Amino acid sequence: MSEPDGIARGPTSRRGNVVGEARGLVLAALLAALAGIVDTVGYLHLGGLFISFMSGNSTQLAAALGLRNFNQAGVIAELIGLFVAGATAGEMLAAFTGRWQ
């Protein structure tokens, strides 16, 4: 039985890939920081609604509906709808690009 491609067959030298791994970690840290900043700005701008935390927004929507605050419920429902539309568009773009996603 042969091993799948990409599985190491013993100790290997990783010295040559340290720079690539460091770049990947720096990029991941920068993207995480950017996402946190965008989330914070959105939270402050929307008065306590979340840009990426949809379960929190769902709870806020239920509370607004329970209190019959339909204006706020409409804003929250719109935000949830935009999130779903963005996720759908991202999936469609990924399917369209094929292996380049």
Chimera marker file (.cmm) of the C-alpha trace (Angstrom):
<marker_set name="trace">
<marker id="1" x="0.000" y="0.000" z="0.000" r="1" g="1" b="0" radius="0.5"/>
<marker id="2" x="1.460" y="3.346" z="-0.966" r="1" g="1" b="0" radius="0.5"/>
<marker id="3" x="1.274" y="6.544" z="1.072" r="1" g="1" b="0" radius="0.5"/>
<marker id="4" x="-0.691" y="9.527" z="-0.246" r="1" g="1" b="0" radius="0.5"/>
<marker id="5" x="1.299" y="12.378" z="-1.729" r="1" g="1" b="0" radius="0.5"/>
<marker id="6" x="2.304" y="15.064" z="0.720" r="1" g="1" b="0" radius="0.5"/>
<marker id="7" x="2.825" y="12.785" z="3.739" r="1" g="1" b="0" radius="0.5"/>
<marker id="8" x="6.322" y="12.933" z="5.167" r="1" g="1" b="0" radius="0.5"/>
<marker id="9" x="8.115" y="9.604" z="5.299" r="1" g="1" b="0" radius="0.5"/>
<marker id="10" x="10.471" y="10.571" z="8.072" r="1" g="1" b="0" radius="0.5"/>
<marker id="11" x="12.397" y="13.512" z="9.446" r="1" g="1" b="0" radius="0.5"/>
<marker id="12" x="12.719" y="16.258" z="6.895" r="1" g="1" b="0" radius="0.5"/>
<marker id="13" x="14.555" y="19.534" z="6.854" r="1" g="1" b="0" radius="0.5"/>
<marker id="14" x="12.205" y="22.509" z="7.089" r="1" g="1" b="0" radius="0.5"/>
<marker id="15" x="14.884" y="25.219" z="7.074" r="1" g="1" b="0" radius="0.5"/>
<marker id="16" x="14.071" y="26.307" z="3.556" r="1" g="1" b="0" radius="0.5"/>
<marker id="17" x="10.403" y="26.935" z="4.324" r="1" g="1" b="0" radius="0.5"/>
<marker id="18" x="10.809" y="29.033" z="7.497" r="1" g="1" b="0" radius="0.5"/>
<marker id="19" x="10.488" y="32.330" z="5.630" r="1" g="1" b="0" radius="0.5"/>
<marker id="20" x="7.328" y="31.154" z="3.885" r="1" g="1" b="0" radius="0.5"/>
<marker id="21" x="5.801" y="30.004" z="7.160" r="1" g="1" b="0" radius="0.5"/>
<marker id="22" x="6.713" y="33.287" z="8.861" r="1" g="1" b="0" radius="0.5"/>
<marker id="23" x="5.073" y="35.243" z="6.037" r="1" g="1" b="0" radius="0.5"/>
<marker id="24" x="1.943" y="33.126" z="6.393" r="1" g="1" b="0" radius="0.5"/>
<marker id="25" x="1.791" y="33.738" z="10.144" r="1" g="1" b="0" radius="0.5"/>
<marker id="26" x="2.294" y="37.487" z="9.702" r="1" g="1" b="0" radius="0.5"/>
<marker id="27" x="-0.422" y="37.594" z="7.042" r="1" g="1" b="0" radius="0.5"/>
<marker id="28" x="-2.797" y="35.629" z="9.292" r="1" g="1" b="0" radius="0.5"/>
<marker id="29" x="-2.119" y="37.998" z="12.202" r="1" g="1" b="0" radius="0.5"/>
<marker id="30" x="-2.677" y="41.075" z="10.027" r="1" g="1" b="0" radius="0.5"/>
<marker id="31" x="-5.936" y="39.699" z="8.628" r="1" g="1" b="0" radius="0.5"/>
<marker id="32" x="-7.161" y="38.813" z="12.130" r="1" g="1" b="0" radius="0.5"/>
<marker id="33" x="-6.320" y="42.310" z="13.362" r="1" g="1" b="0" radius="0.5"/>
<marker id="34" x="-8.083" y="43.870" z="10.365" r="1" g="1" b="0" radius="0.5"/>
<marker id="35" x="-11.182" y="41.744" z="10.988" r="1" g="1" b="0" radius="0.5"/>
<marker id="36" x="-11.207" y="42.823" z="14.636" r="1" g="1" b="0" radius="0.5"/>
<marker id="37" x="-10.904" y="46.483" z="13.689" r="1" g="1" b="0" radius="0.5"/>
<marker id="38" x="-13.713" y="46.235" z="11.139" r="1" g="1" b="0" radius="0.5"/>
<marker id="39" x="-15.894" y="44.428" z="13.689" r="1" g="1" b="0" radius="0.5"/>
<marker id="40" x="-15.219" y="47.093" z="16.326" r="1" g="1" b="0" radius="0.5"/>
<marker id="41" x="-15.956" y="49.999" z="13.993" r="1" g="1" b="0" radius="0.5"/>
<marker id="42" x="-19.146" y="48.308" z="12.814" r="1" g="1" b="0" radius="0.5"/>
<marker id="43" x="-20.246" y="47.578" z="16.382" r="1" g="1" b="0" radius="0.5"/>
<marker id="44" x="-19.729" y="51.187" z="17.405" r="1" g="1" b="0" radius="0.5"/>
<marker id="45" x="-21.345" y="52.588" z="14.250" r="1" g="1" b="0" radius="0.5"/>
<marker id="46" x="-24.403" y="50.313" z="14.432" r="1" g="1" b="0" radius="0.5"/>
<marker id="47" x="-25.031" y="50.989" z="18.115" r="1" g="1" b="0" radius="0.5"/>
<marker id="48" x="-24.446" y="47.537" z="19.542" r="1" g="1" b="0" radius="0.5"/>
<marker id="49" x="-25.107" y="45.343" z="16.518" r="1" g="1" b="0" radius="0.5"/>
<marker id="50" x="-22.467" y="42.981" z="15.250" r="1" g="1" b="0" radius="0.5"/>
<marker id="51" x="-21.029" y="42.693" z="11.755" r="1" g="1" b="0" radius="0.5"/>
<marker id="52" x="-19.821" y="39.103" z="12.043" r="1" g="1" b="0" radius="0.5"/>
<marker id="53" x="-21.640" y="37.686" z="15.081" r="1" g="1" b="0" radius="0.5"/>
<marker id="54" x="-25.000" y="36.718" z="13.596" r="1" g="1" b="0" radius="0.5"/>
<marker id="55" x="-26.229" y="34.691" z="16.571" r="1" g="1" b="0" radius="0.5"/>
<marker id="56" x="-25.956" y="37.855" z="18.665" r="1" g="1" b="0" radius="0.5"/>
<marker id="57" x="-27.909" y="39.747" z="16.021" r="1" g="1" b="0" radius="0.5"/>
<marker id="58" x="-30.546" y="37.003" z="15.954" r="1" g="1" b="0" radius="0.5"/>
<marker id="59" x="-30.966" y="37.400" z="19.701" r="1" g="1" b="0" radius="0.5"/>
<marker id="60" x="-31.232" y="41.185" z="19.289" r="1" g="1" b="0" radius="0.5"/>
<marker id="61" x="-33.831" y="40.655" z="16.544" r="1" g="1" b="0" radius="0.5"/>
<marker id="62" x="-35.933" y="38.414" z="18.771" r="1" g="1" b="0" radius="0.5"/>
<marker id="63" x="-35.733" y="40.939" z="21.604" r="1" g="1" b="0" radius="0.5"/>
<marker id="64" x="-36.735" y="43.825" z="19.309" r="1" g="1" b="0" radius="0.5"/>
<marker id="65" x="-39.676" y="41.845" z="17.979" r="1" g="1" b="0" radius="0.5"/>
<marker id="66" x="-40.704" y="40.864" z="21.503" r="1" g="1" b="0" radius="0.5"/>
<marker id="67" x="-40.676" y="44.517" z="22.540" r="1" g="1" b="0" radius="0.5"/>
<marker id="68" x="-42.573" y="45.456" z="19.364" r="1" g="1" b="0" radius="0.5"/>
<marker id="69" x="-39.738" y="47.726" z="18.278" r="1" g="1" b="0" radius="0.5"/>
<marker id="70" x="-40.269" y="47.088" z="14.581" r="1" g="1" b="0" radius="0.5"/>
<marker id="71" x="-37.948" y="49.860" z="13.364" r="1" g="1" b="0" radius="0.5"/>
<marker id="72" x="-34.977" y="48.320" z="15.154" r="1" g="1" b="0" radius="0.5"/>
<marker id="73" x="-36.090" y="44.831" z="14.127" r="1" g="1" b="0" radius="0.5"/>
<marker id="74" x="-36.089" y="45.957" z="10.488" r="1" g="1" b="0" radius="0.5"/>
<marker id="75" x="-32.527" y="47.278" z="10.758" r="1" g="1" b="0" radius="0.5"/>
<marker id="76" x="-31.355" y="44.053" z="12.393" r="1" g="1" b="0" radius="0.5"/>
<marker id="77" x="-33.160" y="41.888" z="9.826" r="1" g="1" b="0" radius="0.5"/>
<marker id="78" x="-31.558" y="43.929" z="7.047" r="1" g="1" b="0" radius="0.5"/>
<marker id="79" x="-28.104" y="43.376" z="8.562" r="1" g="1" b="0" radius="0.5"/>
<marker id="80" x="-28.715" y="39.626" z="8.817" r="1" g="1" b="0" radius="0.5"/>
<marker id="81" x="-29.993" y="39.567" z="5.222" r="1" g="1" b="0" radius="0.5"/>
<marker id="82" x="-26.887" y="41.400" z="3.999" r="1" g="1" b="0" radius="0.5"/>
<marker id="83" x="-24.677" y="38.906" z="5.848" r="1" g="1" b="0" radius="0.5"/>
<marker id="84" x="-26.497" y="35.970" z="4.227" r="1" g="1" b="0" radius="0.5"/>
<marker id="85" x="-26.286" y="37.656" z="0.809" r="1" g="1" b="0" radius="0.5"/>
<marker id="86" x="-22.545" y="38.218" z="1.276" r="1" g="1" b="0" radius="0.5"/>
<marker id="87" x="-21.966" y="34.609" z="2.312" r="1" g="1" b="0" radius="0.5"/>
<marker id="88" x="-23.982" y="33.414" z="-0.681" r="1" g="1" b="0" radius="0.5"/>
<marker id="89" x="-22.047" y="35.678" z="-3.050" r="1" g="1" b="0" radius="0.5"/>
<marker id="90" x="-18.776" y="34.380" z="-1.603" r="1" g="1" b="0" radius="0.5"/>
<marker id="91" x="-19.832" y="30.771" z="-2.148" r="1" g="1" b="0" radius="0.5"/>
<marker id="92" x="-20.918" y="31.537" z="-5.702" r="1" g="1" b="0" radius="0.5"/>
<marker id="93" x="-17.612" y="33.273" z="-6.422" r="1" g="1" b="0" radius="0.5"/>
<marker id="94" x="-15.715" y="30.307" z="-4.973" r="1" g="1" b="0" radius="0.5"/>
<marker id="95" x="-17.704" y="27.899" z="-7.165" r="1" g="1" b="0" radius="0.5"/>
<marker id="96" x="-17.118" y="30.090" z="-10.213" r="1" g="1" b="0" radius="0.5"/>
<marker id="97" x="-13.355" y="30.297" z="-9.711" r="1" g="1" b="0" radius="0.5"/>
<marker id="98" x="-13.007" y="26.541" z="-9.354" r="1" g="1" b="0" radius="0.5"/>
<marker id="99" x="-9.611" y="25.376" z="-8.257" r="1" g="1" b="0" radius="0.5"/>
<marker id="100" x="-8.291" y="28.962" z="-7.944" r="1" g="1" b="0" radius="0.5"/>
<marker id="101" x="-10.496" y="29.660" z="-4.905" r="1" g="1" b="0" radius="0.5"/>
<link id1="1" id2="2" r="1" g="1" b="0" radius="0.2"/>
<link id1="2" id2="3" r="1" g="1" b="0" radius="0.2"/>
<link id1="3" id2="4" r="1" g="1" b="0" radius="0.2"/>
<link id1="4" id2="5" r="1" g="1" b="0" radius="0.2"/>
<link id1="5" id2="6" r="1" g="1" b="0" radius="0.2"/>
<link id1="6" id2="7" r="1" g="1" b="0" radius="0.2"/>
<link id1="7" id2="8" r="1" g="1" b="0" radius="0.2"/>
<link id1="8" id2="9" r="1" g="1" b="0" radius="0.2"/>
<link id1="9" id2="10" r="1" g="1" b="0" radius="0.2"/>
<link id1="10" id2="11" r="1" g="1" b="0" radius="0.2"/>
<link id1="11" id2="12" r="1" g="1" b="0" radius="0.2"/>
<link id1="12" id2="13" r="1" g="1" b="0" radius="0.2"/>
<link id1="13" id2="14" r="1" g="1" b="0" radius="0.2"/>
<link id1="14" id2="15" r="1" g="1" b="0" radius="0.2"/>
<link id1="15" id2="16" r="1" g="1" b="0" radius="0.2"/>
<link id1="16" id2="17" r="1" g="1" b="0" radius="0.2"/>
<link id1="17" id2="18" r="1" g="1" b="0" radius="0.2"/>
<link id1="18" id2="19" r="1" g="1" b="0" radius="0.2"/>
<link id1="19" id2="20" r="1" g="1" b="0" radius="0.2"/>
<link id1="20" id2="21" r="1" g="1" b="0" radius="0.2"/>
<link id1="21" id2="22" r="1" g="1" b="0" radius="0.2"/>
<link id1="22" id2="23" r="1" g="1" b="0" radius="0.2"/>
<link id1="23" id2="24" r="1" g="1" b="0" radius="0.2"/>
<link id1="24" id2="25" r="1" g="1" b="0" radius="0.2"/>
<link id1="25" id2="26" r="1" g="1" b="0" radius="0.2"/>
<link id1="26" id2="27" r="1" g="1" b="0" radius="0.2"/>
<link id1="27" id2="28" r="1" g="1" b="0" radius="0.2"/>
<link id1="28" id2="29" r="1" g="1" b="0" radius="0.2"/>
<link id1="29" id2="30" r="1" g="1" b="0" radius="0.2"/>
<link id1="30" id2="31" r="1" g="1" b="0" radius="0.2"/>
<link id1="31" id2="32" r="1" g="1" b="0" radius="0.2"/>
<link id1="32" id2="33" r="1" g="1" b="0" radius="0.2"/>
<link id1="33" id2="34" r="1" g="1" b="0" radius="0.2"/>
<link id1="34" id2="35" r="1" g="1" b="0" radius="0.2"/>
<link id1="35" id2="36" r="1" g="1" b="0" radius="0.2"/>
<link id1="36" id2="37" r="1" g="1" b="0" radius="0.2"/>
<link id1="37" id2="38" r="1" g="1" b="0" radius="0.2"/>
<link id1="38" id2="39" r="1" g="1" b="0" radius="0.2"/>
<link id1="39" id2="40" r="1" g="1" b="0" radius="0.2"/>
<link id1="40" id2="41" r="1" g="1" b="0" radius="0.2"/>
<link id1="41" id2="42" r="1" g="1" b="0" radius="0.2"/>
<link id1="42" id2="43" r="1" g="1" b="0" radius="0.2"/>
<link id1="43" id2="44" r="1" g="1" b="0" radius="0.2"/>
<link id1="44" id2="45" r="1" g="1" b="0" radius="0.2"/>
<link id1="45" id2="46" r="1" g="1" b="0" radius="0.2"/>
<link id1="46" id2="47" r="1" g="1" b="0" radius="0.2"/>
<link id1="47" id2="48" r="1" g="1" b="0" radius="0.2"/>
<link id1="48" id2="49" r="1" g="1" b="0" radius="0.2"/>
<link id1="49" id2="50" r="1" g="1" b="0" radius="0.2"/>
<link id1="50" id2="51" r="1" g="1" b="0" radius="0.2"/>
<link id1="51" id2="52" r="1" g="1" b="0" radius="0.2"/>
<link id1="52" id2="53" r="1" g="1" b="0" radius="0.2"/>
<link id1="53" id2="54" r="1" g="1" b="0" radius="0.2"/>
<link id1="54" id2="55" r="1" g="1" b="0" radius="0.2"/>
<link id1="55" id2="56" r="1" g="1" b="0" radius="0.2"/>
<link id1="56" id2="57" r="1" g="1" b="0" radius="0.2"/>
<link id1="57" id2="58" r="1" g="1" b="0" radius="0.2"/>
<link id1="58" id2="59" r="1" g="1" b="0" radius="0.2"/>
<link id1="59" id2="60" r="1" g="1" b="0" radius="0.2"/>
<link id1="60" id2="61" r="1" g="1" b="0" radius="0.2"/>
<link id1="61" id2="62" r="1" g="1" b="0" radius="0.2"/>
<link id1="62" id2="63" r="1" g="1" b="0" radius="0.2"/>
<link id1="63" id2="64" r="1" g="1" b="0" radius="0.2"/>
<link id1="64" id2="65" r="1" g="1" b="0" radius="0.2"/>
<link id1="65" id2="66" r="1" g="1" b="0" radius="0.2"/>
<link id1="66" id2="67" r="1" g="1" b="0" radius="0.2"/>
<link id1="67" id2="68" r="1" g="1" b="0" radius="0.2"/>
<link id1="68" id2="69" r="1" g="1" b="0" radius="0.2"/>
<link id1="69" id2="70" r="1" g="1" b="0" radius="0.2"/>
<link id1="70" id2="71" r="1" g="1" b="0" radius="0.2"/>
<link id1="71" id2="72" r="1" g="1" b="0" radius="0.2"/>
<link id1="72" id2="73" r="1" g="1" b="0" radius="0.2"/>
<link id1="73" id2="74" r="1" g="1" b="0" radius="0.2"/>
<link id1="74" id2="75" r="1" g="1" b="0" radius="0.2"/>
<link id1="75" id2="76" r="1" g="1" b="0" radius="0.2"/>
<link id1="76" id2="77" r="1" g="1" b="0" radius="0.2"/>
<link id1="77" id2="78" r="1" g="1" b="0" radius="0.2"/>
<link id1="78" id2="79" r="1" g="1" b="0" radius="0.2"/>
<link id1="79" id2="80" r="1" g="1" b="0" radius="0.2"/>
<link id1="80" id2="81" r="1" g="1" b="0" radius="0.2"/>
<link id1="81" id2="82" r="1" g="1" b="0" radius="0.2"/>
<link id1="82" id2="83" r="1" g="1" b="0" radius="0.2"/>
<link id1="83" id2="84" r="1" g="1" b="0" radius="0.2"/>
<link id1="84" id2="85" r="1" g="1" b="0" radius="0.2"/>
<link id1="85" id2="86" r="1" g="1" b="0" radius="0.2"/>
<link id1="86" id2="87" r="1" g="1" b="0" radius="0.2"/>
<link id1="87" id2="88" r="1" g="1" b="0" radius="0.2"/>
<link id1="88" id2="89" r="1" g="1" b="0" radius="0.2"/>
<link id1="89" id2="90" r="1" g="1" b="0" radius="0.2"/>
<link id1="90" id2="91" r="1" g="1" b="0" radius="0.2"/>
<link id1="91" id2="92" r="1" g="1" b="0" radius="0.2"/>
<link id1="92" id2="93" r="1" g="1" b="0" radius="0.2"/>
<link id1="93" id2="94" r="1" g="1" b="0" radius="0.2"/>
<link id1="94" id2="95" r="1" g="1" b="0" radius="0.2"/>
<link id1="95" id2="96" r="1" g="1" b="0" radius="0.2"/>
<link id1="96" id2="97" r="1" g="1" b="0" radius="0.2"/>
<link id1="97" id2="98" r="1" g="1" b="0" radius="0.2"/>
<link id1="98" id2="99" r="1" g="1" b="0" radius="0.2"/>
<link id1="99" id2="100" r="1" g="1" b="0" radius="0.2"/>
<link id1="100" id2="101" r="1" g="1" b="0" radius="0.2"/>
</marker_set>
